[in-house]
Amino acid sequence: MKGGWVYIVTNRPNGILYTGVTADLARRIYEHRTGAGAGFTQRYGLHRLVYYERYEDIVTAIQREKNVKHWPRAWKARLIVEFNEDWRDLYDDLA
């Protein structure tokens, strides 16, 4: 089985958060940035990649995403700050 990524995107530092999971992080964030597909991320302009985790197993990544989605916002914000203190857009780092 292929690995996976759990990621968080936002519209600005301390803005709206969206947690997702994907097998191809660069492609998925590109889709968020270009507005591919309608939905929550497009409606709120969630294009800034501020957090990601890599998993060897997609099933583990999916479970982690489900867990993080149910966390309080403060926990997610703490996770982001520990990984990316300035809430910098990490998309360019993927190349």
Biopython code that builds the backbone (N, CA, C, O; Angstrom):
import numpy as np
from Bio.PDB.StructureBuilder import StructureBuilder

atoms = [
    (1, "MET", "N", (0.823, -1.193, 0.000)),
    (1, "MET", "CA", (0.000, 0.000, 0.000)),
    (1, "MET", "C", (0.867, 1.257, 0.000)),
    (1, "MET", "O", (1.933, 1.291, 0.615)),
    (2, "LYS", "N", (0.403, 2.264, -0.683)),
    (2, "LYS", "CA", (1.082, 3.538, -0.801)),
    (2, "LYS", "C", (0.963, 4.346, 0.495)),
    (2, "LYS", "O", (0.002, 4.193, 1.248)),
    (3, "GLY", "N", (1.936, 5.190, 0.735)),
    (3, "GLY", "CA", (1.913, 6.053, 1.913)),
    (3, "GLY", "C", (0.936, 7.204, 1.756)),
    (3, "GLY", "O", (0.251, 7.325, 0.740)),
    (4, "GLY", "N", (0.883, 8.041, 2.769)),
    (4, "GLY", "CA", (-0.036, 9.165, 2.733)),
    (4, "GLY", "C", (0.450, 10.345, 3.545)),
    (4, "GLY", "O", (1.421, 10.248, 4.297)),
    (5, "TRP", "N", (-0.229, 11.441, 3.384)),
    (5, "TRP", "CA", (0.088, 12.702, 4.048)),
    (5, "TRP", "C", (-1.153, 13.236, 4.748)),
    (5, "TRP", "O", (-2.254, 13.179, 4.200)),
    (6, "VAL", "N", (-0.978, 13.748, 5.942)),
    (6, "VAL", "CA", (-2.002, 14.530, 6.631)),
    (6, "VAL", "C", (-1.516, 15.970, 6.548)),
    (6, "VAL", "O", (-0.334, 16.241, 6.760)),
    (7, "TYR", "N", (-2.418, 16.891, 6.242)),
    (7, "TYR", "CA", (-1.991, 18.280, 6.058)),
    (7, "TYR", "C", (-3.043, 19.231, 6.592)),
    (7, "TYR", "O", (-4.208, 18.868, 6.755)),
    (8, "ILE", "N", (-2.612, 20.454, 6.862)),
    (8, "ILE", "CA", (-3.529, 21.517, 7.273)),
    (8, "ILE", "C", (-3.263, 22.722, 6.381)),
    (8, "ILE", "O", (-2.118, 23.136, 6.198)),
    (9, "VAL", "N", (-4.330, 23.274, 5.833)),
    (9, "VAL", "CA", (-4.251, 24.511, 5.047)),
    (9, "VAL", "C", (-5.092, 25.581, 5.738)),
    (9, "VAL", "O", (-6.009, 25.277, 6.501)),
    (10, "THR", "N", (-4.761, 26.831, 5.455)),
    (10, "THR", "CA", (-5.461, 27.965, 6.032)),
    (10, "THR", "C", (-5.488, 29.098, 5.014)),
    (10, "THR", "O", (-4.859, 29.009, 3.959)),
    (11, "ASN", "N", (-6.212, 30.156, 5.331)),
    (11, "ASN", "CA", (-6.254, 31.323, 4.452)),
    (11, "ASN", "C", (-5.301, 32.427, 4.918)),
    (11, "ASN", "O", (-4.948, 33.313, 4.140)),
    (12, "ARG", "N", (-4.887, 32.373, 6.187)),
    (12, "ARG", "CA", (-3.981, 33.365, 6.758)),
    (12, "ARG", "C", (-3.514, 32.850, 8.119)),
    (12, "ARG", "O", (-4.112, 31.913, 8.648)),
    (13, "PRO", "N", (-2.473, 33.430, 8.696)),
    (13, "PRO", "CA", (-2.067, 33.000, 10.034)),
    (13, "PRO", "C", (-3.235, 33.115, 11.020)),
    (13, "PRO", "O", (-3.921, 34.135, 11.076)),
    (14, "ASN", "N", (-3.439, 32.067, 11.779)),
    (14, "ASN", "CA", (-4.541, 31.985, 12.750)),
    (14, "ASN", "C", (-5.914, 32.111, 12.098)),
    (14, "ASN", "O", (-6.877, 32.511, 12.752)),
    (15, "GLY", "N", (-6.010, 31.774, 10.819)),
    (15, "GLY", "CA", (-7.284, 31.848, 10.101)),
    (15, "GLY", "C", (-8.055, 30.542, 10.183)),
    (15, "GLY", "O", (-7.852, 29.736, 11.090)),
    (16, "ILE", "N", (-8.928, 30.354, 9.233)),
    (16, "ILE", "CA", (-9.735, 29.142, 9.138)),
    (16, "ILE", "C", (-8.816, 27.968, 8.814)),
    (16, "ILE", "O", (-7.897, 28.095, 8.005)),
    (17, "LEU", "N", (-9.069, 26.825, 9.452)),
    (17, "LEU", "CA", (-8.230, 25.645, 9.245)),
    (17, "LEU", "C", (-9.010, 24.536, 8.559)),
    (17, "LEU", "O", (-10.197, 24.334, 8.816)),
    (18, "TYR", "N", (-8.318, 23.823, 7.682)),
    (18, "TYR", "CA", (-8.868, 22.622, 7.048)),
    (18, "TYR", "C", (-7.822, 21.522, 7.145)),
    (18, "TYR", "O", (-6.670, 21.720, 6.758)),
    (19, "THR", "N", (-8.215, 20.375, 7.655)),
    (19, "THR", "CA", (-7.336, 19.216, 7.754)),
    (19, "THR", "C", (-7.729, 18.215, 6.687)),
    (19, "THR", "O", (-8.908, 17.896, 6.533)),
    (20, "GLY", "N", (-6.748, 17.718, 5.951)),
    (20, "GLY", "CA", (-7.021, 16.752, 4.891)),
    (20, "GLY", "C", (-6.001, 15.635, 4.871)),
    (20, "GLY", "O", (-5.018, 15.649, 5.613)),
    (21, "VAL", "N", (-6.256, 14.661, 4.000)),
    (21, "VAL", "CA", (-5.352, 13.529, 3.809)),
    (21, "VAL", "C", (-5.241, 13.257, 2.320)),
    (21, "VAL", "O", (-6.216, 13.412, 1.585)),
    (22, "THR", "N", (-4.062, 12.852, 1.869)),
    (22, "THR", "CA", (-3.849, 12.590, 0.458)),
    (22, "THR", "C", (-2.658, 11.652, 0.279)),
    (22, "THR", "O", (-1.812, 11.527, 1.164)),
    (23, "ALA", "N", (-2.609, 11.005, -0.864)),
    (23, "ALA", "CA", (-1.450, 10.177, -1.215)),
    (23, "ALA", "C", (-0.393, 11.006, -1.948)),
    (23, "ALA", "O", (0.764, 10.594, -2.030)),
    (24, "ASP", "N", (-0.778, 12.172, -2.483)),
    (24, "ASP", "CA", (0.132, 13.023, -3.251)),
    (24, "ASP", "C", (-0.022, 14.473, -2.774)),
    (24, "ASP", "O", (-0.876, 15.210, -3.267)),
    (25, "LEU", "N", (0.802, 14.865, -1.822)),
    (25, "LEU", "CA", (0.649, 16.172, -1.184)),
    (25, "LEU", "C", (0.833, 17.338, -2.159)),
    (25, "LEU", "O", (0.019, 18.261, -2.164)),
    (26, "ALA", "N", (1.867, 17.315, -2.971)),
    (26, "ALA", "CA", (2.106, 18.426, -3.897)),
    (26, "ALA", "C", (0.924, 18.621, -4.846)),
    (26, "ALA", "O", (0.486, 19.749, -5.073)),
    (27, "ARG", "N", (0.411, 17.528, -5.396)),
    (27, "ARG", "CA", (-0.733, 17.619, -6.310)),
    (27, "ARG", "C", (-1.963, 18.166, -5.591)),
    (27, "ARG", "O", (-2.669, 19.022, -6.124)),
    (28, "ARG", "N", (-2.217, 17.668, -4.378)),
    (28, "ARG", "CA", (-3.422, 18.087, -3.649)),
    (28, "ARG", "C", (-3.370, 19.562, -3.279)),
    (28, "ARG", "O", (-4.372, 20.267, -3.401)),
    (29, "ILE", "N", (-2.217, 20.031, -2.830)),
    (29, "ILE", "CA", (-2.108, 21.449, -2.480)),
    (29, "ILE", "C", (-2.217, 22.310, -3.731)),
    (29, "ILE", "O", (-2.803, 23.392, -3.686)),
    (30, "TYR", "N", (-1.664, 21.847, -4.840)),
    (30, "TYR", "CA", (-1.832, 22.556, -6.112)),
    (30, "TYR", "C", (-3.328, 22.681, -6.441)),
    (30, "TYR", "O", (-3.780, 23.738, -6.882)),
    (31, "GLU", "N", (-4.081, 21.621, -6.228)),
    (31, "GLU", "CA", (-5.530, 21.661, -6.474)),
    (31, "GLU", "C", (-6.204, 22.689, -5.570)),
    (31, "GLU", "O", (-7.081, 23.427, -6.019)),
    (32, "HIS", "N", (-5.805, 22.743, -4.311)),
    (32, "HIS", "CA", (-6.368, 23.759, -3.408)),
    (32, "HIS", "C", (-6.043, 25.158, -3.922)),
    (32, "HIS", "O", (-6.902, 26.040, -3.924)),
    (33, "ARG", "N", (-4.827, 25.353, -4.349)),
    (33, "ARG", "CA", (-4.383, 26.678, -4.788)),
    (33, "ARG", "C", (-5.061, 27.133, -6.078)),
    (33, "ARG", "O", (-5.298, 28.326, -6.263)),
    (34, "THR", "N", (-5.371, 26.203, -6.962)),
    (34, "THR", "CA", (-5.990, 26.556, -8.231)),
    (34, "THR", "C", (-7.510, 26.486, -8.198)),
    (34, "THR", "O", (-8.173, 26.781, -9.192)),
    (35, "GLY", "N", (-8.061, 26.096, -7.052)),
    (35, "GLY", "CA", (-9.511, 26.054, -6.915)),
    (35, "GLY", "C", (-10.160, 24.858, -7.579)),
    (35, "GLY", "O", (-11.357, 24.890, -7.861)),
    (36, "ALA", "N", (-9.400, 23.803, -7.835)),
    (36, "ALA", "CA", (-9.974, 22.598, -8.456)),
    (36, "ALA", "C", (-10.985, 21.977, -7.494)),
    (36, "ALA", "O", (-10.668, 21.694, -6.339)),
    (37, "GLY", "N", (-12.178, 21.776, -7.979)),
    (37, "GLY", "CA", (-13.232, 21.208, -7.141)),
    (37, "GLY", "C", (-13.864, 22.273, -6.269)),
    (37, "GLY", "O", (-13.181, 23.159, -5.755)),
    (38, "ALA", "N", (-15.137, 22.181, -6.112)),
    (38, "ALA", "CA", (-15.855, 23.130, -5.268)),
    (38, "ALA", "C", (-15.844, 22.614, -3.840)),
    (38, "ALA", "O", (-15.654, 21.420, -3.605)),
    (39, "GLY", "N", (-16.045, 23.495, -2.907)),
    (39, "GLY", "CA", (-16.132, 23.052, -1.530)),
    (39, "GLY", "C", (-15.604, 24.064, -0.542)),
    (39, "GLY", "O", (-15.366, 25.229, -0.862)),
    (40, "PHE", "N", (-15.431, 23.579, 0.658)),
    (40, "PHE", "CA", (-15.041, 24.393, 1.796)),
    (40, "PHE", "C", (-13.749, 25.162, 1.545)),
    (40, "PHE", "O", (-13.683, 26.366, 1.792)),
    (41, "THR", "N", (-12.725, 24.473, 1.057)),
    (41, "THR", "CA", (-11.430, 25.138, 0.878)),
    (41, "THR", "C", (-11.481, 26.226, -0.185)),
    (41, "THR", "O", (-10.824, 27.259, -0.052)),
    (42, "GLN", "N", (-12.243, 26.004, -1.217)),
    (42, "GLN", "CA", (-12.373, 27.027, -2.267)),
    (42, "GLN", "C", (-13.197, 28.208, -1.757)),
    (42, "GLN", "O", (-12.846, 29.365, -1.987)),
    (43, "ARG", "N", (-14.293, 27.908, -1.066)),
    (43, "ARG", "CA", (-15.184, 28.959, -0.560)),
    (43, "ARG", "C", (-14.448, 29.931, 0.360)),
    (43, "ARG", "O", (-14.688, 31.137, 0.314)),
    (44, "TYR", "N", (-13.546, 29.401, 1.198)),
    (44, "TYR", "CA", (-12.854, 30.237, 2.176)),
    (44, "TYR", "C", (-11.419, 30.583, 1.782)),
    (44, "TYR", "O", (-10.698, 31.185, 2.577)),
    (45, "GLY", "N", (-10.993, 30.220, 0.586)),
    (45, "GLY", "CA", (-9.666, 30.583, 0.101)),
    (45, "GLY", "C", (-8.534, 29.951, 0.895)),
    (45, "GLY", "O", (-7.540, 30.607, 1.206)),
    (46, "LEU", "N", (-8.689, 28.683, 1.219)),
    (46, "LEU", "CA", (-7.695, 27.986, 2.029)),
    (46, "LEU", "C", (-6.603, 27.422, 1.129)),
    (46, "LEU", "O", (-6.697, 26.288, 0.660)),
    (47, "HIS", "N", (-5.565, 28.224, 0.891)),
    (47, "HIS", "CA", (-4.505, 27.865, -0.049)),
    (47, "HIS", "C", (-3.138, 27.742, 0.604)),
    (47, "HIS", "O", (-2.197, 27.252, -0.020)),
    (48, "ARG", "N", (-3.019, 28.177, 1.835)),
    (48, "ARG", "CA", (-1.711, 28.229, 2.502)),
    (48, "ARG", "C", (-1.462, 26.916, 3.263)),
    (48, "ARG", "O", (-2.152, 26.615, 4.237)),
    (49, "LEU", "N", (-0.476, 26.147, 2.808)),
    (49, "LEU", "CA", (-0.091, 24.909, 3.482)),
    (49, "LEU", "C", (0.760, 25.281, 4.693)),
    (49, "LEU", "O", (1.843, 25.847, 4.543)),
    (50, "VAL", "N", (0.267, 24.961, 5.901)),
    (50, "VAL", "CA", (1.000, 25.347, 7.111)),
    (50, "VAL", "C", (1.485, 24.156, 7.933)),
    (50, "VAL", "O", (2.254, 24.324, 8.879)),
    (51, "TYR", "N", (1.035, 22.952, 7.574)),
    (51, "TYR", "CA", (1.428, 21.769, 8.352)),
    (51, "TYR", "C", (1.273, 20.523, 7.497)),
    (51, "TYR", "O", (0.359, 20.432, 6.678)),
    (52, "TYR", "N", (2.172, 19.563, 7.692)),
    (52, "TYR", "CA", (2.007, 18.256, 7.054)),
    (52, "TYR", "C", (2.776, 17.189, 7.818)),
    (52, "TYR", "O", (3.768, 17.475, 8.489)),
    (53, "GLU", "N", (2.304, 15.964, 7.704)),
    (53, "GLU", "CA", (2.944, 14.785, 8.285)),
    (53, "GLU", "C", (2.936, 13.696, 7.231)),
    (53, "GLU", "O", (1.967, 13.568, 6.483)),
    (54, "ARG", "N", (3.995, 12.913, 7.159)),
    (54, "ARG", "CA", (4.119, 11.802, 6.203)),
    (54, "ARG", "C", (3.929, 10.480, 6.929)),
    (54, "ARG", "O", (4.458, 10.287, 8.024)),
    (55, "TYR", "N", (3.183, 9.580, 6.327)),
    (55, "TYR", "CA", (2.966, 8.237, 6.855)),
    (55, "TYR", "C", (3.290, 7.204, 5.789)),
    (55, "TYR", "O", (3.006, 7.407, 4.608)),
    (56, "GLU", "N", (3.878, 6.111, 6.203)),
    (56, "GLU", "CA", (4.222, 5.034, 5.284)),
    (56, "GLU", "C", (2.983, 4.309, 4.766)),
    (56, "GLU", "O", (3.006, 3.729, 3.681)),
    (57, "ASP", "N", (1.914, 4.345, 5.536)),
    (57, "ASP", "CA", (0.691, 3.608, 5.243)),
    (57, "ASP", "C", (-0.488, 4.576, 5.143)),
    (57, "ASP", "O", (-0.731, 5.338, 6.079)),
    (58, "ILE", "N", (-1.216, 4.563, 4.046)),
    (58, "ILE", "CA", (-2.344, 5.476, 3.851)),
    (58, "ILE", "C", (-3.440, 5.254, 4.884)),
    (58, "ILE", "O", (-4.127, 6.202, 5.265)),
    (59, "VAL", "N", (-3.614, 4.028, 5.338)),
    (59, "VAL", "CA", (-4.640, 3.736, 6.352)),
    (59, "VAL", "C", (-4.304, 4.467, 7.656)),
    (59, "VAL", "O", (-5.193, 5.011, 8.312)),
    (60, "THR", "N", (-3.042, 4.477, 8.023)),
    (60, "THR", "CA", (-2.607, 5.209, 9.219)),
    (60, "THR", "C", (-2.815, 6.708, 9.032)),
    (60, "THR", "O", (-3.246, 7.394, 9.959)),
    (61, "ALA", "N", (-2.517, 7.213, 7.857)),
    (61, "ALA", "CA", (-2.718, 8.639, 7.564)),
    (61, "ALA", "C", (-4.192, 9.007, 7.660)),
    (61, "ALA", "O", (-4.532, 10.055, 8.209)),
    (62, "ILE", "N", (-5.058, 8.170, 7.141)),
    (62, "ILE", "CA", (-6.505, 8.438, 7.192)),
    (62, "ILE", "C", (-6.987, 8.480, 8.637)),
    (62, "ILE", "O", (-7.779, 9.349, 9.001)),
    (63, "GLN", "N", (-6.515, 7.550, 9.459)),
    (63, "GLN", "CA", (-6.922, 7.541, 10.869)),
    (63, "GLN", "C", (-6.420, 8.780, 11.591)),
    (63, "GLN", "O", (-7.144, 9.370, 12.392)),
    (64, "ARG", "N", (-5.184, 9.177, 11.313)),
    (64, "ARG", "CA", (-4.621, 10.381, 11.935)),
    (64, "ARG", "C", (-5.427, 11.616, 11.537)),
    (64, "ARG", "O", (-5.714, 12.470, 12.377)),
    (65, "GLU", "N", (-5.793, 11.712, 10.257)),
    (65, "GLU", "CA", (-6.595, 12.853, 9.792)),
    (65, "GLU", "C", (-7.927, 12.898, 10.529)),
    (65, "GLU", "O", (-8.357, 13.971, 10.952)),
    (66, "LYS", "N", (-8.579, 11.765, 10.690)),
    (66, "LYS", "CA", (-9.861, 11.721, 11.412)),
    (66, "LYS", "C", (-9.692, 12.186, 12.851)),
    (66, "LYS", "O", (-10.526, 12.923, 13.378)),
    (67, "ASN", "N", (-8.604, 11.750, 13.484)),
    (67, "ASN", "CA", (-8.348, 12.167, 14.861)),
    (67, "ASN", "C", (-8.121, 13.667, 14.954)),
    (67, "ASN", "O", (-8.727, 14.338, 15.789)),
    (68, "VAL", "N", (-7.247, 14.199, 14.096)),
    (68, "VAL", "CA", (-6.921, 15.626, 14.139)),
    (68, "VAL", "C", (-8.152, 16.474, 13.840)),
    (68, "VAL", "O", (-8.334, 17.525, 14.455)),
    (69, "LYS", "N", (-8.992, 16.046, 12.916)),
    (69, "LYS", "CA", (-10.207, 16.807, 12.587)),
    (69, "LYS", "C", (-11.106, 17.004, 13.801)),
    (69, "LYS", "O", (-11.830, 17.996, 13.882)),
    (70, "HIS", "N", (-11.064, 16.069, 14.744)),
    (70, "HIS", "CA", (-11.928, 16.152, 15.920)),
    (70, "HIS", "C", (-11.282, 16.892, 17.091)),
    (70, "HIS", "O", (-11.915, 17.096, 18.126)),
    (71, "TRP", "N", (-10.025, 17.290, 16.925)),
    (71, "TRP", "CA", (-9.341, 18.029, 17.975)),
    (71, "TRP", "C", (-9.911, 19.436, 18.112)),
    (71, "TRP", "O", (-10.437, 19.988, 17.146)),
    (72, "PRO", "N", (-9.809, 20.021, 19.309)),
    (72, "PRO", "CA", (-10.142, 21.440, 19.462)),
    (72, "PRO", "C", (-9.189, 22.291, 18.612)),
    (72, "PRO", "O", (-8.056, 21.890, 18.345)),
    (73, "ARG", "N", (-9.652, 23.437, 18.205)),
    (73, "ARG", "CA", (-8.855, 24.345, 17.370)),
    (73, "ARG", "C", (-7.517, 24.678, 18.033)),
    (73, "ARG", "O", (-6.494, 24.739, 17.352)),
    (74, "ALA", "N", (-7.512, 24.891, 19.336)),
    (74, "ALA", "CA", (-6.282, 25.249, 20.047)),
    (74, "ALA", "C", (-5.215, 24.166, 19.897)),
    (74, "ALA", "O", (-4.030, 24.484, 19.798)),
    (75, "TRP", "N", (-5.607, 22.917, 19.880)),
    (75, "TRP", "CA", (-4.643, 21.822, 19.708)),
    (75, "TRP", "C", (-4.044, 21.861, 18.304)),
    (75, "TRP", "O", (-2.842, 21.665, 18.123)),
    (76, "LYS", "N", (-4.900, 22.116, 17.314)),
    (76, "LYS", "CA", (-4.409, 22.192, 15.933)),
    (76, "LYS", "C", (-3.449, 23.369, 15.778)),
    (76, "LYS", "O", (-2.402, 23.246, 15.142)),
    (77, "ALA", "N", (-3.811, 24.507, 16.362)),
    (77, "ALA", "CA", (-2.950, 25.693, 16.280)),
    (77, "ALA", "C", (-1.608, 25.416, 16.938)),
    (77, "ALA", "O", (-0.574, 25.834, 16.417)),
    (78, "ARG", "N", (-1.599, 24.725, 18.067)),
    (78, "ARG", "CA", (-0.351, 24.379, 18.742)),
    (78, "ARG", "C", (0.500, 23.457, 17.872)),
    (78, "ARG", "O", (1.718, 23.616, 17.796)),
    (79, "LEU", "N", (-0.145, 22.496, 17.220)),
    (79, "LEU", "CA", (0.551, 21.576, 16.321)),
    (79, "LEU", "C", (1.237, 22.355, 15.197)),
    (79, "LEU", "O", (2.391, 22.090, 14.860)),
    (80, "ILE", "N", (0.512, 23.318, 14.622)),
    (80, "ILE", "CA", (1.056, 24.146, 13.543)),
    (80, "ILE", "C", (2.241, 24.976, 14.041)),
    (80, "ILE", "O", (3.289, 25.006, 13.396)),
    (81, "VAL", "N", (2.084, 25.638, 15.167)),
    (81, "VAL", "CA", (3.132, 26.516, 15.693)),
    (81, "VAL", "C", (4.401, 25.727, 16.015)),
    (81, "VAL", "O", (5.507, 26.218, 15.787)),
    (82, "GLU", "N", (4.252, 24.511, 16.541)),
    (82, "GLU", "CA", (5.429, 23.687, 16.843)),
    (82, "GLU", "C", (6.165, 23.275, 15.571)),
    (82, "GLU", "O", (7.381, 23.082, 15.589)),
    (83, "PHE", "N", (5.434, 23.140, 14.474)),
    (83, "PHE", "CA", (5.995, 22.723, 13.188)),
    (83, "PHE", "C", (6.430, 23.905, 12.327)),
    (83, "PHE", "O", (7.410, 23.827, 11.586)),
    (84, "ASN", "N", (5.676, 25.008, 12.442)),
    (84, "ASN", "CA", (5.829, 26.136, 11.524)),
    (84, "ASN", "C", (5.426, 27.416, 12.273)),
    (84, "ASN", "O", (4.337, 27.953, 12.072)),
    (85, "GLU", "N", (6.308, 27.876, 13.116)),
    (85, "GLU", "CA", (6.020, 28.966, 14.044)),
    (85, "GLU", "C", (5.422, 30.215, 13.386)),
    (85, "GLU", "O", (4.567, 30.875, 13.977)),
    (86, "ASP", "N", (5.862, 30.537, 12.181)),
    (86, "ASP", "CA", (5.404, 31.762, 11.510)),
    (86, "ASP", "C", (4.193, 31.545, 10.605)),
    (86, "ASP", "O", (3.769, 32.470, 9.912)),
    (87, "TRP", "N", (3.638, 30.346, 10.602)),
    (87, "TRP", "CA", (2.506, 30.004, 9.734)),
    (87, "TRP", "C", (2.848, 30.295, 8.269)),
    (87, "TRP", "O", (1.996, 30.715, 7.485)),
    (88, "ARG", "N", (4.109, 30.061, 7.926)),
    (88, "ARG", "CA", (4.599, 30.290, 6.565)),
    (88, "ARG", "C", (3.974, 29.283, 5.606)),
    (88, "ARG", "O", (3.721, 28.140, 5.987)),
    (89, "ASP", "N", (3.725, 29.692, 4.379)),
    (89, "ASP", "CA", (3.202, 28.773, 3.358)),
    (89, "ASP", "C", (4.336, 27.834, 2.954)),
    (89, "ASP", "O", (5.367, 28.280, 2.450)),
    (90, "LEU", "N", (4.145, 26.544, 3.173)),
    (90, "LEU", "CA", (5.178, 25.542, 2.945)),
    (90, "LEU", "C", (5.125, 24.910, 1.557)),
    (90, "LEU", "O", (5.912, 24.013, 1.257)),
    (91, "TYR", "N", (4.223, 25.361, 0.725)),
    (91, "TYR", "CA", (4.045, 24.745, -0.586)),
    (91, "TYR", "C", (5.330, 24.707, -1.407)),
    (91, "TYR", "O", (5.653, 23.682, -2.009)),
    (92, "ASP", "N", (6.064, 25.818, -1.434)),
    (92, "ASP", "CA", (7.295, 25.891, -2.216)),
    (92, "ASP", "C", (8.370, 24.929, -1.705)),
    (92, "ASP", "O", (9.265, 24.547, -2.459)),
    (93, "ASP", "N", (8.290, 24.541, -0.451)),
    (93, "ASP", "CA", (9.251, 23.599, 0.119)),
    (93, "ASP", "C", (9.055, 22.177, -0.418)),
    (93, "ASP", "O", (9.946, 21.338, -0.283)),
    (94, "LEU", "N", (7.916, 21.907, -1.014)),
    (94, "LEU", "CA", (7.617, 20.556, -1.503)),
    (94, "LEU", "C", (8.381, 20.203, -2.769)),
    (94, "LEU", "O", (8.561, 19.024, -3.072)),
    (95, "ALA", "N", (8.832, 21.208, -3.511)),
    (95, "ALA", "CA", (9.510, 20.976, -4.798)),
    (95, "ALA", "C", (10.870, 20.366, -4.665)),
    (95, "ALA", "O", (11.539, 20.123, -5.669)),
]
sb = StructureBuilder()
sb.init_structure("model")
sb.init_model(0)
sb.init_chain("A")
sb.init_seg("    ")
for serial, (resi, resn, name, xyz) in enumerate(atoms, 1):
    if name == "N":
        sb.init_residue(resn, " ", resi, " ")
    sb.init_atom(name, np.array(xyz, "f"), 0.0, 1.0, " ", f" {name:<3s}", serial, name[0])
structure = sb.get_structure()
